[in-house]
Amino acid sequence: MLIAGVVLGLILGLVAGGSIWNLAAINLRRMGLLIGAVAVRIATEAAISNGIAVAETYRLLLFGLAYAMLLAGLWSNRTHPGLNVAFVGILGNSIAIVANGGHMPIWEPSLGAAGLIPADVQSVFHTVLGPALDASFLAHAGPLADVIPIPFPIVRNVASVGDVFLSFGLAFFLFATVVRSPQDLEADEEARWSGTAATPARRPDVTFRESRLPTRTPARADVAAARALDAAFGPLEVDTVRGAGAHAAAPAIPLPGIGAFPKVVARARQHPYVRLAVNGSFSALWTGQIISLFGDRIHQIALVFLVSAATNSTIAVAAVFIAATIPNLLFSPIAGTFVDRWDQHEVLVVSDILRAALVLLIPVAALTNILLVYPLTFLITSISVFFRPARVAVLPRLVRDDELLAANSATWIAETLADVVGYTVAAVFVLFLGAALPLAFWLDAATYLASAALLSTIVVPPLARRAGEEIRKTSFGEEFRDGWRFLRSDTVLLANTLQATAAQFSLGIVIALGPVYVIQALHPAGFESRAYYGLLETAIGAGNLVGGFVVGLVGARFARGRTVIVGYAVAGACIALLGVTGNLAIAFGLMAGIGVANMVFVIPSQTLFQERTPGELLGRVVGFRFALVFGSMTLAMAVGGILGSVLGAAPVIGAFGLVTLAAGLAGLLVPAVRDA
């Protein structure tokens, strides 16, 4: 896995127009610690392998010293892209090693799932952990052990959550180093720590009243960061179409095999996706998100199996999803107001820690009384209601204005990857666990803790305020009303929210009636209905993935308002056509179209809110939007179930598809929305 991370980082860096020679100029802080850590680690294992008794006696002390030195060295360099991710990976492995007296544990069932047996473990550094999931398993840091089987020939192995983070971190670091010289990275690091940022320019087609001047400051907009970006991508110049922040084309770096495509390479190096990847804070946020999302998918499928096995009731399983939905309706605006009052960086870290603690309790609660699972699920989602607006509010402070759309695209791509790939991997992993379902929840808790540790390393610049502006102390109620008043007063954001509330009603209909639609409209035989439904869900997930990439690559070229209108109109048309077809292939294509359109309206909408809302109001404004949109979708599920039972699934889906189409096109009638 580590080798794969190294190779992937190098290849992506070269494809993005970097130079392999940049590796020769790597200049990290406290190199003596890092080199010493590796030397102690290798020497200790070699001494133990050769039967030196004193090394075996003090193995915990020696391995602990090696990993402590490594952690100290990585922490000193945590602002370098990827090294904060690697730090979290090493931290997870260190905890497991210390808990096992200087051994890295391998869970025996995972070893078997990888096609290996305990006798294959020849390393004196490793030890095999028994299959029982009990107090001893937790005491030996079992969730942080090597529990992820890799059953492929040649690379057959077992990895830990820490190994996953370490591989991601090395890939990010090498990619960033190859694309940009270490000198540029050092300048960018100094920029992040300096906190002397200048307020960036906005898109020229977005106007603000004096009372709504933006108050955020991206971490990379300061002078030192600008010099680093100039060196890497060419000087900044004002683009009369897209506004400040577009980079001039940089000379392409000649690479073997791609010399015929210098313009493509130069463009790749300029693209926001590349700049985001070398942004240490954003890459840490993104990596932590995708790792915890994969953990959530494992948790979700394990929870369904757990409740189903305990109750043998479809209603009981459905009640889990209801318990996970209600907090979005009840608490979103309230959570947004608190998020604006609190330190949003701390909200992210504390939310992950609290969710980890609650997830750990689920297997224990299920053994005590299965009904206890429902309040725990409710609490976990309630905490997520705080995490979501905090992440939306922090993101504009980590990236530049011209990177914001791509940053939103990347976060949605992470969500979609977790849906498309994560559910498949999660299903296989949960089946592999069998009766050992508690490990799924403990592994999810480990990903939350790893994400919290990773989020703690990012540098979030403070909100910038206008000169002479006073910070008013107001009550919670007044702040809550301020959020609603701002949303109500901004024509573009209010209209966008109303559009979403009406247009996404049909998505709730599709979710509620999807399984019934498969049976009534596509007429599968027997068990094939589940296969048909799985195909349609896969189609919409694949469409989301494609749409996310497309919006990230070319979305900045188009006005946000028109892009949102097109997205809703296409989604509505696809849903309406879904109601009149009985062909699986056509239905598959239409569901993929819905997925693409979903990203076309979601990503620009979120970007509009971040661009037009002052930083100190963003949490509560987004919270109101979440409440209205989730409320619409929840109501749609109830209405869809009633109407579907009377009229049939296909006519109801088709009719509400027309509602979405109309809601999208209605944006053309509002100039402020159309031209946003």
C-alpha positions as CSV (number, residue, x, y, z in Angstrom):
1,M,0.0,0.0,0.0
2,L,2.8,2.4,0.8
3,I,4.6,1.6,-2.4
4,A,1.3,2.2,-4.3
5,G,1.0,5.6,-2.6
6,V,4.5,6.6,-3.6
7,V,4.1,5.5,-7.2
8,L,0.7,7.2,-7.5
9,G,2.0,10.5,-6.2
10,L,4.9,10.5,-8.5
11,I,2.9,9.6,-11.6
12,L,0.2,12.2,-10.9
13,G,2.8,14.8,-10.3
14,L,4.6,14.1,-13.6
15,V,1.3,14.0,-15.5
16,A,0.4,17.4,-14.0
17,G,3.6,18.9,-15.5
18,G,6.0,18.5,-12.6
19,S,9.6,17.6,-12.6
20,I,11.2,14.6,-11.0
21,W,14.3,16.6,-10.2
22,N,12.4,18.6,-7.5
23,L,12.7,15.5,-5.3
24,A,16.5,16.1,-5.1
25,A,15.9,19.5,-3.5
26,I,13.6,18.4,-0.7
27,N,14.3,20.4,2.4
28,L,12.3,19.4,5.5
29,R,12.6,20.7,9.0
30,R,14.2,18.5,11.7
31,M,15.6,16.1,9.1
32,G,17.9,14.7,11.9
33,L,14.8,13.5,13.8
34,L,13.3,11.8,10.7
35,I,16.5,10.1,9.7
36,G,17.2,9.1,13.3
37,A,13.7,7.6,13.7
38,V,14.2,5.5,10.6
39,A,17.6,4.4,11.8
40,V,16.4,3.4,15.3
41,R,13.3,1.6,13.8
42,I,15.4,-0.5,11.3
43,A,18.3,-1.2,13.8
44,T,15.9,-2.3,16.5
45,E,14.1,-4.8,14.2
46,A,17.5,-6.1,12.9
47,A,18.8,-6.6,16.4
48,I,15.8,-8.5,17.5
49,S,15.9,-10.6,14.4
50,N,19.5,-11.5,15.2
51,G,18.6,-12.6,18.7
52,I,20.2,-9.7,20.6
53,A,18.5,-10.1,24.0
54,V,18.8,-6.5,25.1
55,A,16.9,-5.3,22.0
56,E,14.1,-7.7,22.8
57,T,14.0,-6.6,26.4
58,Y,13.7,-3.0,25.5
59,R,11.7,-3.3,22.3
60,L,8.8,-1.2,23.5
61,L,11.1,1.6,24.6
62,L,13.1,1.4,21.3
63,F,10.2,1.2,19.0
64,G,8.3,3.8,21.0
65,L,11.4,6.1,20.7
66,A,11.5,5.6,17.0
67,Y,7.9,6.4,16.4
68,A,8.0,9.4,18.9
69,M,10.9,10.9,16.9
70,L,9.0,10.3,13.6
71,L,5.9,11.9,15.0
72,A,7.9,14.9,16.2
73,G,9.6,15.3,12.8
74,L,6.3,15.0,10.9
75,W,4.5,17.5,13.2
76,S,7.3,20.0,12.6
77,N,6.5,19.7,8.8
78,R,2.7,19.3,9.1
79,T,2.0,22.4,6.9
80,H,3.7,20.7,3.9
81,P,0.9,19.1,1.8
82,G,0.4,15.5,2.7
83,L,2.7,15.3,5.7
84,N,-0.1,16.1,8.1
85,V,-2.0,13.1,6.7
86,A,1.1,10.9,7.1
87,F,1.4,12.2,10.7
88,V,-2.1,10.9,11.5
89,G,-1.3,7.5,9.9
90,I,1.9,7.1,11.9
91,L,0.0,8.2,15.1
92,G,-2.6,5.5,14.6
93,N,0.1,2.8,14.1
94,S,2.0,4.1,17.1
95,I,-0.9,3.7,19.4
96,A,-1.4,0.1,18.2
97,I,2.3,-0.7,18.6
98,V,2.5,0.8,22.2
99,A,-0.7,-1.0,23.2
100,N,0.9,-4.3,22.1
101,G,4.2,-4.0,23.8
102,G,6.2,-3.0,20.7
103,H,4.4,-5.2,18.2
104,M,2.1,-4.3,15.3
105,P,-0.9,-6.5,15.7
106,I,-2.6,-8.3,12.7
107,W,-6.2,-9.5,13.3
108,E,-6.3,-13.2,12.5
109,P,-9.6,-13.2,10.5
110,S,-8.2,-10.4,8.2
111,L,-5.0,-12.5,7.7
112,G,-7.2,-15.4,6.5
113,A,-9.3,-13.2,4.3
114,A,-6.1,-12.0,2.6
115,G,-5.2,-15.6,1.8
116,L,-2.5,-15.9,4.5
117,I,-2.1,-17.9,7.7
118,P,-0.3,-17.0,11.0
119,A,2.7,-19.1,9.9
120,D,3.2,-16.6,7.0
121,V,3.9,-13.8,9.5
122,Q,7.7,-14.1,9.7
123,S,8.4,-10.5,10.8
124,V,9.5,-10.1,14.5
125,F,7.8,-6.7,14.4
126,H,4.3,-8.2,14.0
127,T,2.1,-10.3,16.2
128,V,-1.2,-12.0,15.5
129,L,-4.3,-10.9,17.4
130,G,-6.9,-13.5,18.1
131,P,-10.4,-13.5,16.4
132,A,-12.4,-12.7,19.5
133,L,-14.0,-9.2,19.7
134,D,-13.9,-8.6,23.4
135,A,-12.4,-6.3,26.0
136,S,-9.0,-7.7,25.2
137,F,-9.4,-6.8,21.5
138,L,-10.1,-3.1,22.4
139,A,-7.3,-3.1,25.0
140,H,-4.9,-4.1,22.3
141,A,-6.1,-1.3,20.0
142,G,-7.7,-3.8,17.7
143,P,-9.5,-1.2,15.5
144,L,-6.1,0.4,14.7
145,A,-4.5,-3.0,14.0
146,D,-3.9,-4.5,10.5
147,V,-7.6,-5.3,9.9
148,I,-8.1,-4.5,6.2
149,P,-7.3,-7.5,4.0
150,I,-5.7,-7.0,0.6
151,P,-6.4,-10.4,-1.0
152,F,-4.7,-9.7,-4.4
153,P,-1.8,-11.8,-5.7
154,I,1.7,-10.3,-5.5
155,V,0.5,-7.5,-3.1
156,R,-1.3,-9.9,-0.7
157,N,-1.2,-8.3,2.7
158,V,-3.2,-6.8,5.6
159,A,-3.3,-3.0,6.2
160,S,-4.4,-0.7,9.0
161,V,-6.3,2.5,9.0
162,G,-3.0,4.2,9.8
163,D,-1.5,2.6,6.7
164,V,-4.3,4.1,4.6
165,F,-3.6,7.6,5.9
166,L,0.1,7.2,5.5
167,S,-0.3,6.1,1.9
168,F,-2.6,9.0,1.1
169,G,-0.1,11.4,2.8
170,L,2.9,10.2,0.9
171,A,1.0,10.4,-2.3
172,F,0.0,14.0,-1.6
173,F,3.4,15.0,-0.5
174,L,5.2,13.5,-3.5
175,F,2.6,14.9,-5.9
176,A,3.1,18.4,-4.4
177,T,6.9,18.2,-4.4
178,V,7.0,17.0,-8.0
179,V,4.6,19.7,-9.2
180,R,6.2,22.5,-7.1
181,S,9.7,22.9,-5.9
182,P,10.4,22.7,-2.2
183,Q,11.3,26.4,-2.2
184,D,7.8,27.2,-3.3
185,L,6.3,24.9,-0.7
186,E,8.5,26.6,2.0
187,A,7.2,30.0,0.9
188,D,3.7,28.8,1.0
189,E,4.2,27.3,4.5
190,E,5.5,30.7,5.8
191,A,2.5,32.3,4.2
192,R,0.1,30.1,6.1
193,W,1.8,30.7,9.4
194,S,2.1,34.5,8.9
195,G,-1.6,35.3,8.9
196,T,-0.9,38.5,6.9
197,A,-3.5,38.0,4.2
198,A,-5.0,40.5,1.9
199,T,-8.7,40.5,1.1
200,P,-9.1,38.9,-2.4
201,A,-11.0,40.4,-5.2
202,R,-14.5,39.0,-6.1
203,R,-16.0,38.1,-9.4
204,P,-17.0,41.3,-11.2
205,D,-20.5,40.1,-11.8
206,V,-21.2,39.8,-8.0
207,T,-22.1,43.0,-6.3
208,F,-22.4,43.5,-2.5
209,R,-24.2,46.1,-0.4
210,E,-21.9,47.9,2.1
211,S,-23.5,45.9,4.9
212,R,-22.7,42.6,3.1
213,L,-19.0,43.1,2.4
214,P,-17.3,39.6,2.5
215,T,-15.2,39.1,5.6
216,R,-13.3,36.0,4.8
217,T,-9.7,35.7,4.0
218,P,-8.4,32.6,2.1
219,A,-5.2,31.2,3.5
220,R,-3.4,31.4,0.2
221,A,-4.2,34.9,-0.7
222,D,-1.3,36.6,1.2
223,V,1.8,38.0,-0.3
224,A,4.2,35.1,0.4
225,A,1.7,32.6,-1.0
226,A,1.2,34.7,-4.1
227,R,5.0,34.6,-4.7
228,A,5.0,30.9,-4.3
229,L,2.1,30.5,-6.8
230,D,3.8,32.8,-9.2
231,A,6.9,30.7,-9.2
232,A,4.9,27.5,-9.8
233,F,2.2,28.5,-12.1
234,G,3.1,31.9,-13.6
235,P,2.1,35.5,-12.5
236,L,-1.5,36.4,-11.6
237,E,-3.4,38.4,-14.0
238,V,-6.9,39.8,-14.1
239,D,-9.2,37.8,-16.4
240,T,-12.0,40.2,-17.6
241,V,-14.4,37.3,-17.8
242,R,-13.8,35.4,-14.6
243,G,-12.2,38.1,-12.5
244,A,-9.1,38.2,-10.4
245,G,-7.2,35.1,-9.5
246,A,-6.8,33.5,-13.0
247,H,-3.2,32.5,-13.6
248,A,-1.2,33.2,-16.7
249,A,0.0,30.1,-18.6
250,A,3.3,28.8,-17.3
251,P,6.0,27.3,-19.5
252,A,5.5,23.5,-19.7
253,I,8.1,21.3,-18.2
254,P,9.4,18.8,-20.8
255,L,8.5,15.3,-19.8
256,P,9.3,12.0,-21.5
257,G,6.5,10.9,-23.7
258,I,4.3,14.0,-23.5
259,G,6.5,16.6,-25.2
260,A,3.8,16.9,-27.9
261,F,1.3,18.2,-25.5
262,P,2.9,21.2,-23.8
263,K,-0.3,23.3,-23.7
264,V,-2.2,20.4,-22.1
265,V,0.5,20.0,-19.4
266,A,0.7,23.7,-18.7
267,R,-3.1,23.9,-18.4
268,A,-3.1,20.9,-16.0
269,R,-0.6,22.7,-13.8
270,Q,-2.7,25.8,-13.6
271,H,-6.0,24.0,-12.9
272,P,-7.5,24.5,-9.4
273,Y,-7.6,20.7,-8.8
274,V,-3.8,20.8,-8.9
275,R,-3.5,23.8,-6.7
276,L,-5.9,22.3,-4.2
277,A,-3.9,19.1,-4.1
278,V,-0.8,21.0,-3.0
279,N,-2.7,23.0,-0.5
280,G,-1.8,21.2,2.8
281,S,-4.9,22.3,4.7
282,F,-7.4,21.5,2.0
283,S,-5.8,18.1,1.2
284,A,-6.0,17.3,4.9
285,L,-9.7,18.3,5.1
286,W,-10.5,16.3,1.9
287,T,-8.5,13.2,2.9
288,G,-10.0,13.2,6.4
289,Q,-13.5,13.5,4.9
290,I,-13.1,10.7,2.4
291,I,-11.6,8.3,5.0
292,S,-14.4,9.0,7.5
293,L,-17.0,8.7,4.7
294,F,-15.8,5.2,3.9
295,G,-16.0,4.4,7.6
296,D,-19.6,5.7,7.6
297,R,-20.6,3.4,4.7
298,I,-19.3,0.4,6.6
299,H,-21.1,1.6,9.7
300,Q,-24.4,2.1,7.8
301,I,-24.4,-1.3,6.2
302,A,-23.4,-3.0,9.5
303,L,-26.2,-1.1,11.3
304,V,-28.8,-2.4,8.8
305,F,-27.5,-6.0,9.3
306,L,-27.4,-5.5,13.1
307,V,-31.0,-4.2,13.4
308,S,-32.4,-6.6,10.8
309,A,-30.8,-9.6,12.6
310,A,-32.1,-8.5,16.0
311,T,-35.7,-7.6,15.0
312,N,-36.3,-9.3,11.7
313,S,-38.5,-6.3,10.9
314,T,-38.4,-4.0,7.8
315,I,-40.1,-1.3,9.8
316,A,-37.4,-1.4,12.4
317,V,-34.7,-1.0,9.7
318,A,-36.6,1.9,8.2
319,A,-36.9,3.5,11.6
320,V,-33.1,3.7,11.7
321,F,-33.1,5.9,8.6
322,I,-35.9,8.1,10.0
323,A,-33.9,8.6,13.2
324,A,-31.0,9.6,11.1
325,T,-33.1,12.2,9.1
326,I,-35.1,14.0,11.7
327,P,-32.1,16.0,13.2
328,N,-31.6,17.7,9.8
329,L,-35.1,19.1,10.0
330,L,-35.1,20.1,13.7
331,F,-31.6,21.4,14.3
332,S,-30.0,22.8,11.0
333,P,-30.8,26.5,11.6
334,I,-30.0,26.3,15.3
335,A,-26.7,24.4,14.6
336,G,-25.8,27.0,12.0
337,T,-26.2,29.8,14.5
338,F,-24.0,28.1,17.1
339,V,-21.4,27.3,14.4
340,D,-21.2,31.1,13.6
341,R,-20.7,31.8,17.3
342,W,-18.1,29.2,17.9
343,D,-14.6,28.5,16.5
344,Q,-15.5,26.5,13.3
345,H,-12.2,24.7,13.3
346,E,-12.9,23.4,16.8
347,V,-16.4,22.4,15.8
348,L,-15.0,20.1,13.1
349,V,-12.5,18.5,15.5
350,V,-14.9,18.1,18.5
351,S,-17.7,16.8,16.2
352,D,-15.5,14.0,15.0
353,I,-14.4,13.1,18.5
354,L,-18.0,13.0,19.8
355,R,-19.2,10.9,16.9
356,A,-16.3,8.5,17.5
357,A,-17.4,8.0,21.1
358,L,-21.0,7.4,20.2
359,V,-20.2,5.0,17.4
360,L,-18.1,3.0,19.8
361,L,-21.2,2.5,22.0
362,I,-23.5,1.1,19.3
363,P,-22.5,-2.6,19.6
364,V,-22.7,-2.4,23.4
365,A,-26.1,-0.7,23.2
366,A,-27.3,-3.4,20.7
367,L,-26.4,-6.2,23.1
368,T,-28.2,-4.4,26.0
369,N,-31.3,-3.4,24.1
370,I,-31.7,-2.9,20.4
371,L,-34.0,0.1,21.0
372,L,-30.9,2.0,22.3
373,V,-29.5,2.1,18.8
374,Y,-32.1,4.6,17.7
375,P,-31.3,7.5,20.2
376,L,-27.6,6.9,19.4
377,T,-28.2,7.2,15.7
378,F,-30.2,10.3,16.4
379,L,-27.4,11.8,18.4
380,I,-24.7,11.0,15.8
381,T,-26.7,12.7,13.1
382,S,-27.4,15.6,15.4
383,I,-23.7,16.2,15.8
384,S,-23.2,15.8,12.0
385,V,-25.7,18.7,11.6
386,F,-23.1,20.9,13.4
387,F,-20.2,19.5,11.4
388,R,-21.7,20.1,7.9
389,P,-22.2,23.9,8.1
390,A,-18.9,24.3,9.9
391,R,-17.2,22.6,7.0
392,V,-19.0,24.7,4.4
393,A,-18.0,27.9,6.4
394,V,-14.4,26.9,6.8
395,L,-13.8,25.9,3.2
396,P,-13.7,29.5,1.7
397,R,-11.0,30.4,4.3
398,L,-8.7,27.6,3.1
399,V,-8.8,28.2,-0.6
400,R,-8.6,31.2,-3.1
401,D,-11.7,32.7,-4.7
402,D,-10.9,31.1,-8.1
403,E,-10.5,27.7,-6.5
404,L,-13.7,27.7,-4.5
405,L,-15.9,26.0,-7.2
406,A,-13.3,23.3,-7.7
407,A,-13.0,22.9,-3.9
408,N,-16.7,22.3,-3.6
409,S,-16.6,20.0,-6.6
410,A,-13.8,18.0,-4.9
411,T,-15.7,17.6,-1.7
412,W,-18.8,16.3,-3.5
413,I,-16.6,14.0,-5.5
414,A,-15.4,12.6,-2.2
415,E,-19.1,12.0,-1.2
416,T,-19.8,10.3,-4.5
417,L,-16.7,8.1,-4.4
418,A,-17.8,7.0,-0.9
419,D,-21.2,6.1,-2.4
420,V,-20.1,4.4,-5.6
421,V,-17.0,2.6,-4.2
422,G,-17.6,2.8,-0.5
423,Y,-20.9,0.9,-0.4
424,T,-19.4,-1.9,-2.5
425,V,-16.3,-2.2,-0.3
426,A,-18.4,-1.9,2.8
427,A,-20.8,-4.6,1.8
428,V,-17.9,-7.0,1.1
429,F,-16.2,-6.1,4.4
430,V,-19.3,-6.5,6.5
431,L,-20.0,-9.9,4.8
432,F,-16.4,-10.9,5.6
433,L,-16.9,-9.9,9.3
434,G,-19.9,-12.2,9.7
435,A,-20.8,-12.3,13.4
436,A,-17.9,-9.9,14.2
437,L,-20.0,-6.9,13.4
438,P,-18.8,-4.8,16.3
439,L,-15.5,-4.3,14.5
440,A,-17.3,-2.4,11.7
441,F,-18.4,0.3,14.3
442,W,-15.0,0.3,16.0
443,L,-13.3,0.8,12.7
444,D,-15.7,3.7,11.9
445,A,-14.8,5.2,15.3
446,A,-11.1,4.9,14.4
447,T,-11.7,6.8,11.1
448,Y,-13.5,9.6,13.0
449,L,-10.6,9.9,15.5
450,A,-8.1,9.9,12.6
451,S,-10.1,12.6,10.9
452,A,-10.2,14.6,14.1
453,A,-6.4,14.4,14.4
454,L,-6.0,15.3,10.8
455,L,-8.3,18.3,11.1
456,S,-6.4,19.5,14.1
457,T,-3.3,20.0,11.9
458,I,-5.0,22.4,9.4
459,V,-4.3,26.1,9.6
460,V,-7.6,28.2,9.4
461,P,-7.0,31.9,9.0
462,P,-9.2,34.2,11.1
463,L,-12.1,36.0,9.5
464,A,-10.9,39.4,8.3
465,R,-13.0,42.4,9.3
466,R,-13.2,45.9,7.8
467,A,-11.1,48.6,9.4
468,G,-13.0,50.3,12.3
469,E,-15.7,47.6,12.3
470,E,-16.9,46.8,15.8
471,I,-18.0,43.3,16.9
472,R,-21.4,43.6,18.4
473,K,-22.4,41.3,21.2
474,T,-25.9,40.0,20.5
475,S,-28.2,37.3,21.9
476,F,-28.6,33.9,20.3
477,G,-32.1,34.8,19.2
478,E,-31.0,37.9,17.4
479,E,-28.2,36.1,15.7
480,F,-30.6,33.4,14.6
481,R,-32.9,36.1,13.2
482,D,-30.0,37.8,11.5
483,G,-29.3,34.6,9.5
484,W,-32.9,34.4,8.3
485,R,-33.1,38.2,7.6
486,F,-29.9,38.0,5.4
487,L,-31.2,35.0,3.5
488,R,-34.6,36.7,3.0
489,S,-33.0,39.9,1.8
490,D,-30.7,38.4,-0.8
491,T,-32.8,37.8,-3.9
492,V,-30.3,35.4,-5.5
493,L,-29.9,33.2,-2.4
494,L,-33.5,33.2,-1.4
495,A,-34.7,32.4,-4.9
496,N,-32.0,29.6,-5.1
497,T,-33.3,28.1,-1.9
498,L,-36.9,28.2,-3.0
499,Q,-35.8,26.6,-6.3
500,A,-34.1,23.9,-4.4
501,T,-37.0,23.4,-2.1
502,A,-39.4,22.9,-5.0
503,A,-37.1,21.1,-7.4
504,Q,-35.6,18.6,-5.0
505,F,-39.1,17.5,-3.9
506,S,-39.1,15.2,-6.9
507,L,-35.8,13.7,-5.7
508,G,-37.6,12.7,-2.5
509,I,-40.3,11.1,-4.6
510,V,-37.7,9.1,-6.6
511,I,-36.0,7.9,-3.4
512,A,-39.3,6.8,-1.8
513,L,-40.8,5.2,-4.9
514,G,-37.6,3.8,-6.5
515,P,-38.1,0.2,-5.4
516,V,-41.8,0.2,-6.3
517,Y,-41.0,1.9,-9.7
518,V,-38.7,-1.0,-10.5
519,I,-41.4,-3.6,-9.9
520,Q,-44.3,-1.7,-11.5
521,A,-42.6,-0.1,-14.5
522,L,-39.6,-2.3,-15.4
523,H,-41.4,-5.6,-14.6
524,P,-38.4,-7.7,-13.4
525,A,-39.0,-11.3,-12.4
526,G,-38.5,-12.4,-8.8
527,F,-35.2,-11.5,-7.1
528,E,-34.2,-9.5,-10.2
529,S,-36.0,-6.5,-8.8
530,R,-33.2,-6.0,-6.3
531,A,-30.6,-6.3,-9.1
532,Y,-32.5,-3.8,-11.2
533,Y,-32.8,-1.4,-8.3
534,G,-29.1,-1.8,-7.6
535,L,-28.3,-0.9,-11.2
536,L,-30.4,2.3,-11.0
537,E,-28.7,3.3,-7.8
538,T,-25.3,2.6,-9.4
539,A,-26.3,4.8,-12.4
540,I,-27.1,7.8,-10.3
541,G,-23.9,7.4,-8.3
542,A,-21.9,7.2,-11.5
543,G,-23.7,10.3,-12.8
544,N,-22.8,12.1,-9.6
545,L,-19.2,11.2,-10.0
546,V,-19.0,12.4,-13.7
547,G,-21.0,15.5,-12.9
548,G,-18.7,16.4,-10.0
549,F,-15.6,16.1,-12.2
550,V,-17.2,18.0,-15.1
551,V,-18.3,20.9,-12.9
552,G,-14.9,21.1,-11.3
553,L,-13.1,21.1,-14.6
554,V,-15.2,23.6,-16.6
555,G,-17.8,25.0,-14.2
556,A,-15.9,28.2,-13.5
557,R,-16.4,29.3,-17.2
558,F,-20.1,29.6,-16.7
559,A,-22.4,31.9,-14.7
560,R,-23.5,30.2,-11.5
561,G,-27.2,31.1,-11.9
562,R,-27.5,29.7,-15.5
563,T,-25.6,26.6,-14.5
564,V,-28.1,25.9,-11.6
565,I,-31.1,26.5,-14.0
566,V,-29.7,24.0,-16.5
567,G,-29.0,21.5,-13.8
568,Y,-32.6,21.6,-12.4
569,A,-34.1,21.6,-15.9
570,V,-32.1,18.6,-17.0
571,A,-32.9,16.7,-13.8
572,G,-36.6,17.5,-14.1
573,A,-36.6,16.3,-17.7
574,C,-34.9,13.1,-16.9
575,I,-37.2,12.4,-13.9
576,A,-40.3,13.2,-16.1
577,L,-39.0,10.8,-18.8
578,L,-38.3,8.2,-16.2
579,G,-42.1,8.1,-15.5
580,V,-43.0,7.1,-19.0
581,T,-40.3,4.5,-19.8
582,G,-40.5,0.8,-19.1
583,N,-37.0,0.0,-20.6
584,L,-34.2,-0.8,-18.2
585,A,-31.4,0.6,-20.4
586,I,-33.3,3.9,-20.9
587,A,-34.0,4.1,-17.2
588,F,-30.4,3.5,-16.5
589,G,-29.3,6.3,-18.8
590,L,-31.9,8.7,-17.3
591,M,-30.8,7.9,-13.7
592,A,-27.2,8.6,-14.8
593,G,-28.5,11.9,-16.3
594,I,-30.2,12.8,-12.9
595,G,-26.8,12.1,-11.2
596,V,-24.9,14.4,-13.5
597,A,-27.6,17.2,-13.3
598,N,-27.6,16.8,-9.5
599,M,-23.9,17.9,-9.3
600,V,-24.6,20.6,-11.9
601,F,-27.1,22.4,-9.6
602,V,-25.7,21.4,-6.2
603,I,-22.0,22.5,-6.5
604,P,-22.7,26.0,-8.0
605,S,-25.5,26.6,-5.5
606,Q,-23.1,25.9,-2.6
607,T,-20.5,28.1,-4.2
608,L,-23.0,30.9,-4.6
609,F,-23.8,30.8,-0.9
610,Q,-20.1,30.9,0.0
611,E,-19.4,33.8,-2.4
612,R,-22.3,36.0,-1.4
613,T,-22.6,35.4,2.4
614,P,-20.3,37.1,4.9
615,G,-18.2,34.6,6.7
616,E,-19.7,35.4,10.1
617,L,-23.2,34.6,8.8
618,L,-22.4,31.6,6.6
619,G,-23.2,28.8,9.1
620,R,-26.7,29.9,10.0
621,V,-27.6,30.9,6.4
622,V,-26.5,27.5,5.1
623,G,-28.4,25.9,8.1
624,F,-31.7,27.5,7.0
625,R,-31.1,26.2,3.5
626,F,-30.4,22.7,4.8
627,A,-33.6,22.7,6.9
628,L,-35.8,23.8,4.0
629,V,-34.3,21.4,1.4
630,F,-34.2,18.4,3.8
631,G,-37.7,19.2,4.9
632,S,-38.9,19.2,1.3
633,M,-37.3,15.9,0.6
634,T,-38.7,14.3,3.8
635,L,-42.2,15.6,3.0
636,A,-41.8,14.3,-0.5
637,M,-41.0,10.8,0.8
638,A,-44.3,10.8,2.8
639,V,-46.4,12.3,0.0
640,G,-44.8,10.0,-2.6
641,G,-45.7,6.9,-0.6
642,I,-49.3,8.0,-0.3
643,L,-49.7,9.0,-4.0
644,G,-47.8,6.1,-5.2
645,S,-50.1,3.6,-3.5
646,V,-53.1,5.3,-5.2
647,L,-51.8,6.3,-8.6
648,G,-48.8,4.0,-9.1
649,A,-45.1,4.9,-8.9
650,A,-44.4,5.9,-12.5
651,P,-47.1,8.6,-13.0
652,V,-46.2,10.2,-9.7
653,I,-42.5,10.3,-10.5
654,G,-43.2,11.7,-14.0
655,A,-45.6,14.4,-12.7
656,F,-43.1,15.7,-10.1
657,G,-40.3,15.6,-12.6
658,L,-42.3,18.3,-14.5
659,V,-42.4,20.2,-11.2
660,T,-38.6,20.2,-11.0
661,L,-38.4,21.2,-14.7
662,A,-40.7,24.1,-14.0
663,A,-38.9,25.2,-10.9
664,G,-35.6,25.2,-12.8
665,L,-36.9,27.2,-15.7
666,A,-38.6,29.7,-13.4
667,G,-35.1,30.9,-12.6
668,L,-35.1,32.5,-16.1
669,L,-37.9,34.8,-15.0
670,V,-35.8,36.4,-12.2
671,P,-32.9,38.4,-13.7
672,A,-30.9,38.4,-10.4
673,V,-31.0,34.6,-10.4
674,R,-30.4,34.2,-14.1
675,D,-27.3,36.4,-14.1
676,A,-25.9,35.3,-10.7
